[in-house]
């Protein structure tokens, strides 16, 4: 959403653990149309924050941004040292957005298809067995909610000088 409204968005991936939607069909010139649509206008860099060298570079980048968004489980972000408590020490005015399965209470991975299955949404179709909905509706709903929260926090920070951590449950 922010890239569509002329904000600079930097997508961080690693060479060995990249966004799997880069491989989603249909492909044209070896590029996924799905990935290209979802990541239009974004810049992308490879940083492996599992190494101390790249983590230090990541921390330098964090000092320069207004917003950081992630969708890691609570234990993973703590282990990687990219949790809110760590990053607010590096950048005290950082607005930190997190999307995961059940707020910060469950240490589970959160993907649209998993949430559709575990929440029974996948059973709300005309088939005789559960099937993923064609659209990534959980991603869309949680992403929209997170964008609204972040926009509100940017406004709050501008008006009051206060900011916060926001967590959206998928």
Steps between C-alpha positions, in 0.01 A plus 500: 500500500772747591692445175180574306485836679853604402680393817838337469463133595799272540433126488767291670562143390795265507652326203420155642169582670305722267131576460359179352243697304788584262433151360119516476348451155437648253861584419608733222870540425561289812316750720182434692217735413354437847825607669539801272149626579537456876842664506452777246696816573703334777876492512657169598829406662660178620611504863566187703433624852611164639858621468647768728638696205162528326314553827717806564410631151133431571524699825650793308204487260255491793639831625383662173142368468167608643334158493611138528257218413557127551301178519727274703389289792592650840787259567655550155509879520648479851766252383582717197519806728242695298225511763343830608695527826831464313417735212350777715839526674661561161229735372279638779243657261458184292146387429511121511230298324459128547261255338476149640259221574357592838657826606814437703340218702564202270839414365381379160575584140223693332420451134171574332432137408580374853270757660223418250529131592529539877221759521266286287468772236624246245185297564272787395477405135279297271729198503453183706837552669692803628690690234701822510309801376631631168598835646742544787221655702669463839812676370285775349294556816796498737714712265226760466449508877874538560527783246217688674663449840835623372343806335328577831827460691680732257230759566523440875877542489465823303241646738621374837860391450400152620512182296455131559517136406200358316422134461228371269369148533432319176 
